[in-house]
Amino acid sequence: MTCFQADEWNNFMERLTCKRETAGWTSEENVLHLRYWASQRGQTLSRTVRGMMYYRRALKLQAFLDMASENEILEGYKAVAFPTEEDKKSQKSLYAQLEAVADMKFTYVATCQNYGIQKQNGDRRATDILNLMVNNPSLRVAYIDEVEERENNKVKKEYYSVLVKAFNNHDQEIYRIKLPGPAKLGEGKPENQNHAIIFTRGEALQTIDMNQDNYLEEALKMRNLLEEFKEDHGVHPPTILGVREHIFTGSVSSLAWFMSNQETSFVTIGQRVLASPLKVRFHYGHPDVFDRIFHITRGGISKASRVINLSEDIFAGFNSTLRQGNVTHHEYIQVGKGRDVGLNQISLFEAKVACGNGEQAISRDIYRLGRRFDFFRMLSCYNTTVGYYVSTMLVVITLYAFLYGRLYLVLSGLEKSLINKAKVNGNFPLEAALASQSLVQIGILMSLPMVMEIGLERGFRSALCDFIIMQLQLASFFYTFSLGTKTHYFGRTIFSLGTKTLEPFYKRDTGSRVSWCGMKNLGGQFCTGFC
């Protein structure tokens, strides 16, 4: 436990002691409070739910400033946020009006296909999800329910998509929709999206991963972001509003720092260039805001086919672009993101991304994009998706050829004779070409975009200091091996025409929990979101 975490622990114990003295908490309540406190300091569903609920708090605060009288504003927002029992029961009170506005403009659906099975088996995780719904009344949970029905003296399994909410410390069913066949035919995450998108409402949809977080000050800007749907962004109106991410796991370890810096450069300066002027930005699993009406009538926001849609998120961008959509990028709002912090986790993530790009290379979506793009946009699309991994693979193959060629020259004695002959003839370029090269240079080159991004945001002096510290911590070797990992799995996917042989690696990455959040602009723009 670091000093900062120790301070948080001391503050938590002080708050717990005060509440126990005033309210007489039992030991079980203390344990639940402790579990909730610990969950906020990890990449958990509880942290994501808390972050998304900031949208509701922001909407209530903005509605208070719009609707409150002068005397109520002088009394302060806390007087409304913590009302008396009479104000809660009164339908004409300002508190009731704010609650109605928030309920009308915001909905949040967390999808968990296994919630029904966990509840039947008495799994503790189902109780934890129920506690989340009780603590957050606006939270809804969608899951797959398997029911055995008798038809013509035959027992047949039927599958339903069910939406539940908390009511009197129990889950209450809201909707039940019969599915045409069994669930989990495709990848886990997009299957969650496809079966639960019917429970969302409104005109805008935000995708939220389970390892993400949010901040109240960012939630206050959502109304401004939704107005971008009405702005002029070119020939076609925007269908996906790209949002940057804040990687909050960089302080865990040196590897996490390397990964967070690399990811930060991709989600900021990389996305900025992809959106404008290249116009080839797609969807990369970020908290992007979708035009829900556009996408729900054009095949949804992700593809769930096994083997070919491991990176299901980018196919949403392909789908939007092929149907004359427009993907933009906006940096005045950001959402927290937790990345992998261990070497094994980072390797698995790199393998997943590389396999996903290999699947894109053999998919018909890239073929259709290439046929419909103009020449310059086609080159930009190739260079920023499949082409990056192709060039990386060529670099690694060239390095192998170079190293084995040098080994052959040394063992056969040809190198010594060639160097002596070059010195006699004065052929200095040949002597320079035969000189040893450092493979670490590749790792240094991979960190240049990251240095540029840090320099733009915090100054080039800070970027230079971070770059030197990272080199002392052997970041170049990390990026070099990362390059090799990408090449290996990209090549295996291309040569095996899919990721069937690698499926066990990704079962942990296609988990069953996905979250959705949504809201409606107080000015009339409706937004619903999910992940």
N, C-alpha and C positions, 0 to 999 in steps of 0.2 A: 504494500500500500504506500503510495507516494504521500508527500507532505500535503498536497492539495486535497487528495482523497481523505487524508487523516483529518483535515479541517472540516470537510463535509461530514465525516462520521461524527465528529464532536458536536457539530451543529445539529445533526439528526438526533443524537442522544439527548441533547438539551431540549429539543422540541418534544421528543417522546416523553421525557420526564415531566414537562409542564402539562402535557395533555393527560398523562396518567394521574397527576395530582388533581387536576380539575374535573376530568370526566370519568375517572376510575376505570381505565382500560383493563381488559382482561389480557392474559398472556397470549391467547389465540389472536386477538386483534393486533397485539404487538408484533407477532410473527408475520401476519399479513402485511402490516405496515412496513416491516423490514424487507420483505420480499419485493414489495412495490418499489421501495427506495433503491434496492439493488438492481431492479430491472431497468430503472432509468439510467443506469450507468453501463449498460451493455447494448448490444444490437438485438433487441427483443421486440416482439409485437407490442408489448405494453408501452415501450418508448415511442413506437410509431403511432399508436392510438393517441397518446398524450399530445404528440406533435400535431396530428391532424385536427384534434379538438381545438387547437388554437384558432382555427378558422371560425369556429362558432363563437369563441370569445371575441375575436376581432369584429365579427358581424354585429354582435350585441353592443360592443363599444361604439362602433360607427353609427348604429341605429340610435343609441342613446344621445349622441351628439346631434343627430338630425331631428329627433323627436322630442327631446326633453325641453321643458320650459326653463326660463332663466333661473327661477328659484331652485329647480331640481338640479341644474348644472352647478349652482353655488353649493348645494348640499354635497355634491360629489357623486362619482359613479359607484363608490362602495355602498352607499345607502340604498342603491337600487340592486346591486349585485348580491347583497346579503339582506333580503327583505324579511319582513315579519310573516307569520303564518296567515294573517289577514290579507296581506298583499298577494301572497301566493294563490289564495283562493279567489280573490277578486279578479274578474275578467277585464275590468276597466283600468286596473293599475298599470303603471308604466312597466313594471316587471313582467306582467303577463303579455303586454304588447311586444316587448323585446324578445321574449321567448317565442312568441308566434312568428315574428319576423325571422328569427334564426332557424326555426323549424321549416319555414316556407322556403328559405333560400339555401339551406345546407343539408346534405345527407351524406352519410359515411357508411360504406358497406365493406366489411372485412370478410373475405371468402376463405372458408376452411372446409374442404370437401370431407374430411374425416371427422368433423365435429359430431355428426349423428352416430357414427360407430363408437367414438370415444365416450359419448354420453350413455350409450347402451351398455358398454363394458365397465362403466364406473371409473373411467380414466380421470386422473386428477387434472389433466390438461383441459378437459371439458369444463371442469369447475372454475379453472383460471379464466377461461374465455367468458364464462357466465359472469364472473366477478368484474371483468372489464365492461361488460354490457350494463351491469348494475351501477358501476361508478360513472359510466358515460351514457346517459339516457339516449343520446342521439346516435349511438353506435348500433348498426345492424350487422348480423352475421348470416351469410349464405352458405349452405352446405348441401351435399348430396344425400338423400335419404333412400335407403334400399328397403322396399316393402315386398313381402311375399303375399301374393293375391291368388285366390283359387278361381280358376276359370275352366268350365267343362270337366270338373273333377281332376284338374291338373294344377299343380302349384307352379306359379310363374312369378319370377322376380320383376318388379317394376321399379323404376328409378324416378325420383322427383327432385327438382331444385326447390329448396325451401329457404325462406327468409324469416328470421326470428328477431325479436327484440326482448329486452328485459321488462318484466312486469311483476311487481311484488316479489322480488328476489327469485323469480323463475323466468325461463325463456318462454315467450308467447309467439306462436306461429302467426305470421302476417300473410304470406303468400305461399302457395304450393303449386308448382307447375310440373306437369308430367313430361318426362323426357322420352324421345322416340327410341332410345336404346341405352345400353350400358354406358356408364361414365368412364373417364380416364382412358379414352382411346388414343390420346395424343400426349404431348408433353404436359407436365404438371401445371406450370404457371399459366400458360395460355388456356388450358382447360378450365382453370378457375375463372379467368377473365370471361371466357365465352359463356359459361353457364350462369354467371352472376350479373352480366351486363344488362340483362332484362330487368333487374331490380333497381337499376339506376334511373334517374329522371333528369330532365333539364336539357340544356343546349350545349353545355361544356362538361368535359370529363377529364379529371386529372389522375394520372397513373402514379401510384405510390408503391414502392417495394417495401418488403417487410423490414429491411435493415436501414430505413430512412428515418429522419427526424424532421422537425419543423421548428420555427421560431415565431414568437408572437409579432415581432416587428415586421417580419416578412409576410405574415398572414394579413396584416393591415393593407398590403399593397395588391391584394388579389383583385380588388375592384378595378384598379388601374390596368392590371394585366388583361382582364377580360375585355376591356375596351379596345385592345389591340385587334380583336376580331372585326371591329368596325373600321379600322384604319386601312389606308391604301398601302399595300405591300407589293405592288406589281400588277401584272395582268390578272392573276387569279387571287381571290381573297384567301387569307390564311386558314388552313385547316388543322395545323399543329403549331402551337406556340411553344417553342423550346425554352427551357429554363435551366440555368446553371446549378451546380451542386457545390456544397461546402463539405469537404472530406474532413470529418472530425476525429479520425482514428490515427492521425499521423504521429502522435506523441507516445504511442504504445511501445514501439520498438524502432530500431533503425530500418528494418525491412518495411515496416508499416509506413515510415517516413518516406522512403524511396517510392513506394507504391502510391502514397497519397499525393506526392509532388507530381508524379507522372500522370496520375488521373486528373489532377487539378488542371494541368496544361491542356489535357484533352477536352475537358468539359467547359473550358473558358475560351482560350484563344483558338483552339482547334474548331470548336463548334461555331465560333464567330466567323471564321474564314469559310467554313463549309456553307453557312447560311448566306453570307454575302462577302465576296461577289460570286463565289462558285455556284451557288444555288443547287447544291447536292446534299444538303443536310437531310438526314432521315430521322428515325427514332431509335435511341440507344438505351432504352430502359430507364431513362431519366424521368423526373417528375413533370413531363410535358403535359400540356393542356390540350385536349383534343376537341375538335368540333364534333360533338356527339351525333348530331343529326346527319352530318356528312358521312361519318364512318359506319354508323349502325345500319345505314341503307346501302353500304358498299362493301359488305363482307366483314365488318367488325374491325377491331384494332390489333389483332394478332392472329397468327396461323399456328395451329396446334399439331400438325402432322408429325408423327414420329420420324426420326432419322434425318429429315430434311429441314425441320424448323426448330432446331435446338436454340438458336438465337432468334426467338420469336418476335422480339421487339422491333428489330430493324425491318422486318417484313411489313409492319404497320406503316413505316415510312415509304417502303416500296409501293405498297398498295395505295397510299394517299397520292404519291407522285404520279403513278400510272393513270390515275383517274383525275388528272388535272388539278390536284391539290397543291397547296403552297405551304412549305415548312419554313418557319422563321425562328429567330433566336433572340432572346431578351435577357439582359444581364442585370436589370434593376431589381430582380427578385431571385432568391436562391433557397434551396431546401437542403437540409443536412443529409449526409450520406455516410454510412459506415462501411469501410472496405476491409478486405482480408488483412490479417496482421501476422500470420504465420507463414513460414516458407512453404509448407505443404499446401496450405490453403491458396496461397498466391499461385503456386504451380498449377493447381487444379483450375483456378480461374483463368489463367493464361491458356490452358488446354481447352477449356470450354469456348473461349472467344475464338481461338484458332480453328477449332472444329466447326464453329458456327460460320466462320468465313469460308471454310472449305465447302460447307453445304451451300452457301450462297453462290459459289463459283459453279456448282452443278445444278443450280435451280433455274427455272424458267423465268423467274422474276428479273434476274440480272440480264438475261437474254432479251427480254422485252424492253427493259430500260435502255440497253445499248442500241436497240433498233429504233427507238423513238427519240433519243436525245440528239441534239445537234453535236457537231464534232467536238467543240471545246467542252461542252458539258459532259459528253461521253468520256473524254480524257480525264476530267476532274473526278467523275464517279469512279472510274477504274483506279485512279491513283489513290483515292481515299478509302476504298473498300478492298476488293480482291487484289488489286495491283500492289498494294503495300505488302501483303503476305507473299505474293509471287516474287517481288523483288527481294524480299527478305530471304526467301528460300534460295534464290539464285545467288545471293551473297554468301550464304552458308555453304552451298555446294561449291562455289568458287574457292572459299577458304579451305575446304577439305581437299580440293584438287591442288591448291597451292601448297598445303602442308605435306601431302603425300608426294607431290612433285619434288619439294625440297628434300624430303627424306630419301627419295630415289637418287637425287643428284649427289647427296652426301655419301650414301652407302656405295654408290657406283664409282665415286671419284671424279665424276664429270664436273662437279662444281669447282674443284680446285683447278682443274685444267682450264675451265672456261674463264675463271677469274685471272689466272696467270696470262692466258692468251689476250684477255681484254686489257690488262695492264701493259702488255708488250705493244699492242696495237693502239693504245690510247683510247679505247672504247669505254669512256666513263659512264655513259647511260646504261650500258649492259651491266657494268659492275654495280650501279645503284639499284637496278632492277633485281639483282640477285641478293641484295642485302636483306637482312631479317626485318620483318614488319611486326608491329605490335597489334595483337588482336584486341587489346583493351581500347584502341582508338574507336572501335565501333561502339562500345559502351559510352564513351565520352560524347560521340556524335548524337546518340539517342537522348542525352540529357540536355541538349541545346534548347529545344522548345520549352522545356521546363524552366531553364534559366531565364529565357525571354519572358515567360509569364510572370515569374517572381519579380523580375526587374520592372515590368510594367505596373505591377500592383504595389510593390513595397520598395522599389528603388533598386538600381543595379549594384549598389554597394552591398545591400543585403543579399542580393542574388549571388554575387561573387563570393561572399562569406559562406553562404549555404553550399555553393558548388564546391568550395575547397573542403569544407567539413565532410561533404558526401564522398569526395574522392578519398579522403583519409579513412573513411569507413568502408572503402572498397565498393562503392556504388557501381563503378564501371564493370566489375566482375558480375554483380547482380544483373545489370541490364544485358550483359553479354549472354549469360545463361538464360535469361528471359527470352532473348532473341532465339536461342536454340530451341527452347521449349515450344515457342510459337511455330517455328519451322517444322519441328518433328510432327506435331499433331495436325498441322495444316496439310503436310504431305501425306500422312496416313489417311486423313479424310478423303483427299483427292484420289488416292490410289485404291481405297476400299469402297469408294462411292457411297459414303455415309459414315455414321458413327456407331454402327451396331456393335463393333468390337470394343468400343469405348464406353458403352452405356453405363456400366457399373460406376464409372467415375462421376457421373452427373446425376445419379439418383438423389444425392444430397442437395443438388442445386435446383431440382425441380420440385421443391417442397409444396405442401398443400395449402399453405397460408398465403393469401394475397389480400391486400387492403385497397379499398377504393374510397375516395372522398369527393365531396361535391359541394357546390355553393351557387348561389344566385346573386348577381350584382344588385346592390341596393337600388341602382338606377334602372333596373329592369332586365339586366343580362343574367340568364340562368346558367348555373354551372354545377355539374355533378362530376365526381371523379372516382377513379378506382385504380388498383394496380394488379 
